[in-house]
Amino acid sequence: MTVLPASPPPRRAGSRLGALGTRAAASVAALAVTGAAVAVAVATSSPATAEPGSVVVSENFSAGSLPAGWHAVDGTWRVENGRLYGTSASSSENNKITFGRHLNDFRLEATMRFESVSAATRWASLGIDVPASGATPWWIATMRSGTTAANGLEFAQRTTANAWVVTNTASAPSAAGTGRDVRVAVEVHGNQARWIFDGREAMRTSSLQRSADGVQGLFVNGATVSYDDVTVTELAPNGYLRPEGSPFTVIAHRGASAAAPENTLVAQEIARKGGADWIENDVQPSRDGIPFILHDGTVDRTTDGTGNIRDLTAAQIKALDAGSWFGPQYVGERVPTLAEQLADLRTRGGNLLVEIKGRHTRDEVATIIQVIRDEQMMGRVFIQSFEVDALKYTYELAPELPLGLLRSTLDADPVAIAKELHLTAYNPDGNALLAKPEVVAPLHAAGVAVMAWTMDSAGLWQRLERIGTDAIITNRAAELVGWNSAFVQRASADPTVQITSPVNGARLDRAQSPVIAVAATNADTVTVTLDGKRSAAGRKLDLARLTAGRHTITTEATGPEGTATATSTFTVTVSQAGLGYLILTSGADPAAVTAMTTKLAHAQYAELATYADRQAGKLVPAEFASVIAGDARTLALK
């Protein structure tokens, strides 16, 4: 095993708007929730064993034996031909090997190949949080050989009772099958993770239960699987930045507020079932200091009561009907307390983006934080506010909580205020952001995510995606989830180019007349060179004028998303038939043609070469004479 020194986290250039898409690639989005998720408190321990961007494990198994520090817990593990092979004899055996360090934020990736399986339902996994001993409980990101099944990919936990808790399933975009290398990765940030299959995000979870000391591992079940190029890279802690190619984080504004009464538990449940990654709600205190979920300063609009929330006791607020104003099916819905909302998220799954609404004293902010602590949700709550003081109080009291500054108009220097307030995200009005998209790049370069509010149309989502926005707060969360699905499945906008003629490795004689053919997609310009000199697609290759031997065609396609290149090498071969064609089409004097073809027919190659040299520029055009003579001498040597 190679342990590499720390290095600065890599950065990438965004593909859709040049520098506007630049962001710290070591920070990646890992926000998700599913209705079936069962979630608990998240361990906050994160030993400083590496720095963001450092490669903790890099192993290609070239040494021929199990690397030092790798512990084969059970099953058969061996290294052969530069790969690690794991074999599980039956579907009842979850065989594993452990390695690495405990990390809170990391990317684990590997090339995996099913060599043989007992059934298409058998699987191999990347171990996300596994005791070094292999004992339960542990968490894995699983891939079946039948990856296109509805549960071809999974996030799952094996409990101490040796039972399975499968929190998320998805279908991979293509089948792994057997005998095929697949590059897979899992990016983990605390209780959140992304499953990446052949370079594409396939699934998210926010339901991991992290330990204080779990490491990484590889698993195999009912199959023989080989692994190569296993790496573990520590990531920066801000998992809210959206990697290129990944969809938005979906934040349901006041829950599913377009389908249910806002800021209620039923709105939260509908948003959760619709696939929202986060629930956004507002918190304000009652007269007796209990934090409630309510947007307005009064209860008038969204309940059957009247009055300022700060003038009403908790008992008075709990007696109000918060659903009948929206529709008769919601009669009896209540205004939830922050504690009730967090308990629902903790037990049923989900994360909360909570806005501290209006001015709060330091003690009132402290009460909010204490409720979050009491509900064991510190790892799954994000605080945002228009009020700078509320964010300052939060940072003083709980610096581990991520912070977002809400803005109706953009600051003159968003990066400066982000640093001053220790922001994880800068959360502007979406329209204000679209009017000044150049702020995205410097925020990303500073490691700050951008969450836009409140955007409800596909046209706006598309524009926000192009400028690199990380998350959308929306009233139409279910629609945005569907838009995200289409986004993930879209064809790549990256340029591609291929030389279709002459194909790479082609062997051509003088009698052939190939045309340079290039197939390109998503390209504005395509350039072609032949042996380093400018040529063009569609140009006929004059093999009579090329020297015998190897020649190289190179093409470059450039489009809005970047550049792609391709190369094809072909060989002009020397043959009797090809030389005959060359003589007949050389434009030589008929007498010379007769003399040369006669010598060719009698295999008098040396005499033919001498004749062509003597008649160069006389009976035989000079440019053809040299080629005829060269080919004849080549044949004479065969």
C-alpha positions in Angstrom: 0.0 0.0 0.0 1.3 3.4 -0.9 0.5 6.3 1.5 1.1 9.6 -0.2 1.8 13.0 1.3 -0.8 15.6 1.6 -1.3 17.8 -1.5 -3.6 20.8 -2.2 -7.2 19.7 -3.2 -7.7 19.6 -6.9 -9.9 22.2 -8.7 -11.8 21.9 -11.9 -13.0 24.2 -14.5 -16.8 24.1 -14.9 -17.9 23.0 -18.3 -20.8 25.3 -19.0 -19.6 28.7 -18.3 -15.8 28.5 -18.2 -14.4 30.1 -15.1 -17.9 30.4 -13.6 -18.0 26.7 -13.0 -14.7 26.6 -11.2 -14.9 25.0 -7.8 -12.9 22.9 -5.3 -13.2 19.4 -6.7 -12.2 17.9 -3.4 -15.6 19.2 -2.0 -18.5 17.3 -3.4 -22.3 17.1 -2.9 -23.6 14.3 -0.9 -27.1 15.3 0.2 -30.0 12.9 -0.1 -33.0 11.4 1.7 -35.4 8.6 0.9 -38.7 7.8 2.5 -37.6 4.3 3.5 -34.5 5.6 5.3 -34.1 4.8 8.9 -31.7 7.4 10.4 -30.0 8.0 13.7 -27.5 10.3 15.3 -24.3 10.8 13.5 -20.9 10.4 15.2 -18.9 13.6 15.0 -15.5 12.1 15.6 -13.1 12.7 12.8 -9.5 12.1 13.6 -7.1 14.4 11.7 -5.3 11.6 9.9 -5.1 13.4 6.6 -5.7 16.7 4.9 -8.3 17.5 2.2 -7.0 16.3 -1.1 -4.5 13.9 0.3 -4.5 10.3 -1.0 -4.6 8.1 2.0 -4.6 4.8 0.1 -3.4 4.1 -3.4 -3.0 0.4 -4.4 -2.6 -1.3 -7.8 -1.5 -4.6 -6.3 1.7 -4.6 -8.4 3.7 -6.1 -5.5 2.1 -9.5 -6.0 0.9 -10.0 -2.4 -1.7 -8.5 0.0 -0.6 -5.0 0.8 0.6 -4.2 4.3 -2.2 -3.0 6.5 -4.9 -4.9 4.6 -6.7 -7.4 6.8 -8.5 -10.4 5.1 -11.3 -11.0 7.5 -13.0 -13.9 5.9 -13.3 -15.6 2.5 -10.5 -16.1 0.1 -8.4 -13.1 -0.9 -5.3 -13.3 -3.2 -3.3 -11.1 -5.5 -2.6 -12.3 -9.0 -1.6 -10.5 -12.3 -1.8 -7.1 -10.6 -5.3 -7.5 -9.2 -6.9 -8.4 -5.9 -9.3 -11.3 -6.1 -11.9 -12.0 -3.5 -14.0 -15.2 -3.5 -17.2 -15.9 -1.5 -18.2 -19.5 -1.7 -22.0 -18.9 -1.2 -24.6 -16.3 -1.0 -24.7 -16.7 2.8 -21.1 -15.5 3.1 -20.4 -11.7 3.2 -16.7 -12.0 2.9 -14.5 -8.9 3.4 -11.1 -7.3 3.6 -10.5 -4.1 5.5 -7.9 -1.3 5.1 -7.4 2.4 5.4 -8.2 4.9 8.2 -11.3 6.4 9.8 -12.3 9.5 7.8 -15.4 11.6 8.0 -15.1 13.0 4.5 -13.6 10.9 1.7 -13.8 9.3 -1.7 -13.3 5.5 -2.1 -13.0 4.3 -5.6 -11.9 1.1 -7.4 -12.1 -0.8 -10.6 -14.3 -3.8 -10.0 -14.9 -6.8 -12.2 -17.2 -9.8 -11.6 -15.1 -12.9 -12.7 -17.9 -15.3 -11.9 -21.2 -15.3 -10.0 -23.6 -17.9 -8.7 -26.5 -15.7 -9.8 -27.1 -12.2 -11.1 -28.3 -11.1 -7.7 -24.8 -11.7 -6.2 -22.8 -8.7 -5.3 -19.6 -6.9 -4.4 -19.3 -3.8 -2.3 -17.2 -0.9 -1.2 -17.1 -0.7 2.6 -17.9 2.8 3.8 -17.7 2.4 7.5 -16.4 -1.0 8.7 -14.7 -2.0 11.9 -11.1 -3.1 11.1 -12.0 -6.5 12.6 -14.9 -6.8 10.2 -17.4 -7.1 13.1 -20.9 -5.7 12.7 -22.3 -3.2 12.3 -21.0 -2.0 9.0 -22.1 0.1 6.0 -21.6 -0.8 2.4 -22.3 0.6 -1.1 -23.3 -2.5 -3.1 -23.2 -3.4 -6.8 -24.9 -6.5 -8.1 -23.7 -8.2 -11.3 -27.2 -7.5 -12.6 -26.7 -3.8 -12.0 -29.7 -2.7 -14.2 -32.2 -4.3 -11.8 -34.2 -1.9 -9.6 -31.9 -2.8 -6.7 -28.7 -3.2 -8.8 -27.1 -0.6 -6.6 -27.7 -0.2 -2.8 -26.7 1.6 0.3 -27.1 -0.9 3.2 -26.2 -1.6 6.7 -25.5 -5.0 8.4 -26.7 -4.6 12.0 -25.3 -6.2 15.1 -28.3 -8.6 14.9 -26.9 -9.7 11.5 -30.0 -8.2 9.7 -30.0 -6.0 6.7 -31.2 -2.4 6.6 -31.3 -1.3 3.0 -31.8 2.5 3.0 -31.5 3.2 -0.8 -31.7 1.4 -4.1 -31.2 2.3 -7.7 -30.7 0.9 -11.1 -27.3 1.5 -12.7 -27.1 3.0 -16.2 -25.5 -0.2 -17.6 -25.0 -3.8 -16.7 -21.8 -4.8 -15.0 -22.2 -8.5 -16.0 -19.1 -10.6 -15.8 -15.7 -10.0 -17.3 -16.2 -6.2 -17.6 -14.3 -3.6 -15.7 -16.4 -1.0 -14.0 -15.0 2.1 -12.3 -17.0 2.8 -9.2 -16.7 5.3 -6.4 -18.5 6.4 -3.2 -18.1 10.0 -1.9 -18.9 10.3 1.8 -19.5 13.3 4.0 -20.6 12.2 7.5 -24.0 10.5 7.2 -24.3 11.5 3.5 -22.9 9.6 0.5 -23.1 9.5 -3.3 -22.8 6.3 -5.4 -21.0 6.9 -8.6 -21.1 4.2 -11.4 -18.7 4.6 -14.4 -18.3 8.3 -13.7 -22.1 9.1 -13.2 -23.9 9.7 -10.0 -26.5 7.0 -9.6 -27.8 7.4 -6.1 -27.6 9.5 -2.9 -28.2 8.8 0.8 -28.3 10.8 4.0 -28.9 7.8 6.2 -25.5 6.5 7.1 -24.8 5.8 10.7 -21.1 6.6 11.2 -18.9 5.1 13.9 -16.0 6.7 15.6 -13.3 4.4 14.2 -14.7 2.5 11.2 -12.3 2.1 8.2 -12.8 1.1 4.5 -13.2 -2.3 3.0 -14.1 -4.5 0.0 -16.8 -7.1 0.1 -17.9 -10.1 -2.0 -20.9 -12.3 -1.8 -21.6 -15.5 -3.8 -19.0 -14.5 -6.5 -15.4 -14.1 -7.4 -14.6 -10.4 -7.9 -11.3 -8.8 -8.9 -10.3 -5.2 -7.8 -7.7 -2.8 -9.1 -6.6 0.8 -8.6 -8.2 1.2 -5.2 -7.8 4.7 -3.8 -9.0 6.6 -0.8 -8.8 10.4 -0.9 -9.8 12.7 2.0 -12.2 15.4 0.9 -12.8 18.8 2.3 -15.7 18.9 4.8 -18.1 21.0 2.7 -20.2 18.3 1.0 -22.7 20.8 -0.3 -20.8 21.8 -3.4 -22.2 20.1 -6.5 -19.7 18.2 -8.6 -19.8 18.5 -12.3 -22.2 16.1 -13.8 -24.3 15.7 -10.6 -27.8 17.2 -10.2 -29.0 19.8 -7.8 -29.6 19.3 -4.2 -33.4 19.6 -3.9 -34.6 21.6 -0.9 -38.3 21.6 -0.4 -39.4 25.1 0.6 -41.6 24.9 3.7 -42.0 21.2 2.9 -44.1 20.2 -0.1 -45.8 23.7 0.1 -47.4 23.4 -3.3 -49.2 20.2 -2.3 -49.8 20.5 1.4 -50.1 23.2 4.1 -46.6 24.7 4.5 -44.4 24.1 7.5 -46.5 21.1 8.7 -45.4 17.5 9.3 -47.7 16.3 6.4 -45.9 18.8 4.1 -42.6 17.3 5.3 -43.8 13.8 4.7 -45.0 14.5 1.1 -41.7 16.2 0.3 -39.8 13.3 1.7 -41.8 10.8 -0.3 -41.3 13.0 -3.4 -37.5 12.6 -3.1 -36.5 16.0 -1.7 -33.0 16.0 -0.3 -33.7 18.6 2.4 -36.7 20.1 4.1 -36.6 23.9 4.5 -38.6 25.4 7.3 -38.8 28.5 9.5 -38.4 28.6 13.2 -39.7 31.3 15.7 -40.3 31.2 19.5 -43.7 31.2 21.3 -44.2 33.6 24.1 -42.9 30.9 26.5 -39.8 30.3 24.4 -40.7 27.1 22.6 -39.3 27.1 19.0 -42.2 26.5 16.5 -42.2 26.0 12.8 -43.9 29.0 11.3 -43.0 31.4 8.5 -45.1 34.5 9.2 -44.8 36.7 12.2 -48.5 36.0 12.9 -50.6 32.9 12.8 -53.3 34.6 10.8 -52.6 33.3 7.3 -51.8 29.7 7.9 -54.0 28.8 10.9 -57.5 29.4 12.1 -56.2 31.7 14.8 -54.9 35.3 15.0 -52.1 37.1 16.7 -48.3 37.3 16.8 -46.6 34.0 17.4 -44.4 35.7 20.0 -47.6 36.7 21.9 -49.0 33.2 22.0 -48.1 30.4 24.4 -47.1 27.0 23.2 -50.4 25.6 24.4 -52.4 28.3 22.4 -50.4 27.6 19.2 -50.8 23.8 19.5 -54.6 24.3 19.7 -54.7 25.9 16.3 -55.7 24.2 13.1 -52.9 24.7 10.5 -54.4 22.6 7.7 -57.9 23.6 6.9 -56.9 26.8 5.2 -55.2 24.8 2.5 -57.8 22.1 1.9 -60.4 20.0 3.8 -58.3 16.9 3.7 -55.8 18.6 6.0 -58.2 19.7 8.8 -56.6 19.1 12.1 -53.0 19.6 11.1 -51.0 21.3 13.8 -48.2 23.8 13.9 -45.2 21.6 14.8 -42.6 22.5 17.3 -39.0 22.3 16.2 -38.5 19.3 18.4 -41.4 17.5 16.8 -40.1 18.2 13.3 -36.6 17.0 14.2 -38.0 13.8 15.8 -39.9 13.0 12.7 -36.8 13.5 10.5 -34.7 11.5 12.9 -37.0 8.5 12.9 -38.3 8.6 9.3 -35.3 10.1 7.5 -34.3 13.4 6.2 -32.3 16.6 6.8 -33.5 20.1 7.8 -32.5 23.5 6.4 -33.9 25.6 9.1 -34.3 29.4 8.8 -34.0 31.4 12.0 -36.8 33.8 11.1 -36.5 37.4 12.2 -34.5 38.8 15.0 -33.4 36.4 17.8 -31.5 37.1 21.0 -28.5 35.0 21.8 -30.5 33.0 24.3 -33.2 32.3 21.8 -30.6 31.0 19.3 -29.2 28.9 22.2 -32.6 27.4 22.8 -32.8 26.4 19.1 -29.4 24.8 19.2 -30.2 22.9 22.4 -33.4 21.4 20.8 -31.2 20.2 17.9 -28.8 18.7 20.4 -31.5 17.1 22.4 -33.0 15.5 19.3 -29.6 14.2 18.3 -29.7 16.0 14.9 -26.6 18.1 15.0 -25.2 16.2 12.0 -28.3 16.7 9.9 -29.3 20.3 10.4 -28.2 23.4 8.3 -28.9 26.8 9.7 -29.7 29.8 7.5 -31.0 33.3 8.2 -31.2 36.8 6.8 -30.1 37.9 10.2 -26.4 38.2 10.5 -26.5 38.3 14.3 -28.4 34.9 14.4 -25.6 33.4 12.3 -22.9 34.9 14.6 -24.7 33.5 17.7 -25.0 30.1 16.1 -21.3 30.0 15.2 -20.3 31.0 18.7 -22.6 28.4 20.3 -22.2 25.5 17.8 -19.4 26.1 15.3 -20.0 22.6 13.9 -23.3 23.6 12.4 -23.2 24.6 8.7 -24.4 28.2 8.1 -26.0 29.9 5.1 -26.6 33.6 4.7 -29.9 34.5 3.0 -29.8 37.5 0.7 -32.5 39.3 -1.4 -29.8 41.2 -3.2 -26.1 40.3 -3.6 -23.4 41.6 -1.4 -20.6 43.7 -3.1 -18.2 41.0 -2.0 -19.9 37.7 -1.2 -16.6 35.9 -0.5 -15.6 38.4 2.1 -18.8 38.1 4.0 -18.8 34.3 3.7 -15.3 34.3 5.4 -16.4 36.8 8.0 -19.5 34.7 9.0 -17.9 31.3 8.5 -20.5 30.4 5.9 -20.9 27.0 4.4 -23.3 28.4 1.8 -24.3 31.7 0.3 -28.1 31.6 -0.3 -29.3 34.4 -2.6 -32.6 35.1 -4.4 -32.3 33.0 -7.6 -33.2 36.0 -9.8 -30.5 38.1 -8.2 -28.0 35.4 -8.8 -28.9 35.0 -12.4 -28.4 38.7 -12.9 -24.9 38.4 -11.6 -23.7 34.8 -12.2 -20.0 35.7 -12.0 -20.2 35.5 -8.2 -20.5 31.7 -8.3 -16.9 31.0 -9.3 -15.1 32.9 -6.5 -17.5 31.5 -3.9 -16.8 28.0 -5.1 -13.0 28.7 -5.1 -13.4 29.8 -1.5 -15.2 26.5 -0.8 -18.6 28.1 -0.3 -21.7 26.5 -1.9 -24.5 28.5 -3.6 -28.1 27.7 -2.7 -30.7 29.7 -4.7 -34.3 30.5 -3.5 -37.2 30.2 -4.4 -37.1 28.9 -8.0 -40.1 27.0 -9.4 -39.7 26.5 -13.2 -37.6 24.3 -15.4 -36.3 27.2 -17.4 -34.9 28.8 -14.3 -33.4 25.5 -13.1 -31.6 25.1 -16.4 -30.1 28.6 -16.2 -29.1 28.0 -12.6 -27.5 24.7 -13.5 -25.4 26.3 -16.2 -23.9 28.9 -13.9 -22.9 26.2 -11.4 -25.6 26.6 -8.6 -25.3 23.8 -6.1 -28.8 23.7 -4.6 -32.3 24.9 -5.3 -34.9 25.9 -2.7 -38.3 25.3 -4.4 -42.0 25.0 -3.8 -42.0 22.3 -6.5 -39.6 19.8 -5.0 -41.1 16.7 -6.7 -40.9 18.3 -10.1 -37.3 19.3 -9.5 -36.5 15.7 -8.5 -37.9 14.6 -11.8 -35.9 17.3 -13.6 -32.8 16.0 -11.8 -33.5 12.5 -13.0 -33.7 13.7 -16.6 -30.5 15.7 -16.1 -28.6 12.6 -14.9 -29.8 10.5 -17.8 -29.1 13.2 -20.5 -26.5 12.5 -23.1 -23.2 14.0 -22.3 -22.5 17.4 -23.8 -18.8 16.8 -23.9 -17.4 16.8 -27.4 -16.4 13.4 -29.0 -14.5 12.7 -32.1 -13.5 9.5 -34.0 -11.6 8.9 -37.2 -13.7 6.4 -39.1 -11.5 6.2 -42.2 -8.8 5.2 -42.5 -9.3 3.1 -39.4 -6.4 2.9 -37.0 -4.0 0.1 -38.0 -5.2 0.0 -41.6 -2.8 -1.3 -44.2 -3.4 0.3 -47.6 -1.7 -0.3 -51.0 -1.4 2.3 -53.8 -4.5 1.1 -55.6 -6.8 2.2 -52.8 -8.3 5.6 -52.5 -9.5 6.2 -48.9 -11.2 9.4 -47.8 -10.4 11.0 -44.4 -13.7 10.6 -42.5 -14.3 12.0 -39.0 -17.3 11.6 -36.8 -17.7 14.3 -34.1 -20.5 15.3 -31.7 -21.0 18.5 -29.6 -18.2 20.2 -31.6 -18.1 23.7 -33.1 -14.8 23.2 -34.9 -13.0 20.1 -36.1 -9.3 20.2 -37.3 -7.4 17.5 -39.1 -3.7 17.0 -39.7 -1.8 14.4 -41.7 1.7 13.8 -40.5 1.6 17.1 -38.8 0.4 19.1 -41.8 -3.1 20.6 -42.1 -5.6 18.5 -43.9 -9.4 18.2 -43.8 -12.2 15.7 -43.2 -13.6 14.5 -46.6 -10.2 14.9 -48.3 -9.2 11.9 -50.6 -5.9 10.5 -49.6 -3.5 10.4 -52.6 -1.6 7.3 -51.8 0.5 7.6 -55.0 2.2 10.7 -53.5 2.8 9.3 -50.0 5.9 7.4 -49.0 5.6 3.8 -48.1 5.4 3.2 -44.4 3.4 4.6 -41.5 1.4 7.8 -41.5 -0.7 9.5 -38.8 -3.9 11.4 -38.9 -4.9 13.5 -35.9 -8.2 15.3 -35.3 -9.3 17.7 -32.6 -12.9 18.6 -31.9 -13.7 21.7 -29.8 -17.1 22.6 -28.4 -18.6 24.6 -25.5 -17.8 21.8 -23.1 -14.2 21.3 -24.0 -11.9 19.5 -26.5 -11.6 15.9 -27.7 -8.8 14.4 -29.8 -8.4 11.2 -31.8 -5.5 9.6 -33.7 -5.4 7.0 -36.5 -2.2 5.5 -37.9 -2.2 3.7 -41.2 0.5 2.1 -43.3 1.0 2.4 -47.0 2.2 -1.0 -48.1 4.2 -2.0 -51.2 2.8 -4.7 -53.5 3.1 -5.7 -57.1 -0.6 -4.8 -57.7 -0.2 -1.4 -56.1 2.9 -0.6 -58.1 1.1 -1.6 -61.2 -1.7 0.8 -60.4 0.9 3.5 -59.7 2.5 3.0 -63.1 -0.8 3.0 -65.0 -2.0 6.2 -63.3 1.4 8.1 -63.3 0.8 10.0 -66.5 4.0 8.6 -68.0 4.6 8.3 -71.7 2.8 5.3 -73.2 6.2 3.8 -74.2 7.5 4.2 -70.7 4.3 2.6 -69.3 4.8 -0.4 -71.6 8.4 -0.7 -70.6 7.7 -0.5 -66.8 4.7 -2.8 -66.8 6.7 -5.4 -68.7 9.5 -5.3 -66.2 6.9 -5.5 -63.4 5.2 -8.5 -64.9 8.6 -10.3 -65.0 9.4 -9.3 -61.4 12.4 -7.3 -62.7 12.2 -4.9 -59.8 15.8 -3.6 -59.8 15.7 -2.9 -63.5 12.3 -1.2 -63.1 13.8 1.1 -60.4 16.8 2.0 -62.5 14.5 2.7 -65.5 12.2 5.0 -63.4 15.2 6.9 -62.1 16.6 7.4 -65.6 13.3 8.6 -67.1 12.4 10.9 -64.1 11.3 14.2 -65.5 11.5 12.8 -69.1 9.2 10.0 -70.0 8.0 9.7 -66.4 6.8 12.6 -64.3 9.5 13.2 -61.6 7.1 13.1 -58.6 5.9 9.7 -59.7 9.2 8.3 -60.8 10.8 8.6 -57.3 7.8 6.7 -55.8 7.9 4.0 -58.5 11.6 3.5 -58.1 11.3 3.4 -54.3 8.5 0.8 -54.4 10.4 -1.3 -57.0 13.5 -1.4 -54.8 11.4 -2.5 -51.8 9.9 -5.3 -53.8 13.4 -6.3 -55.0 14.5 -6.8 -51.4 11.6 -9.1 -50.6 
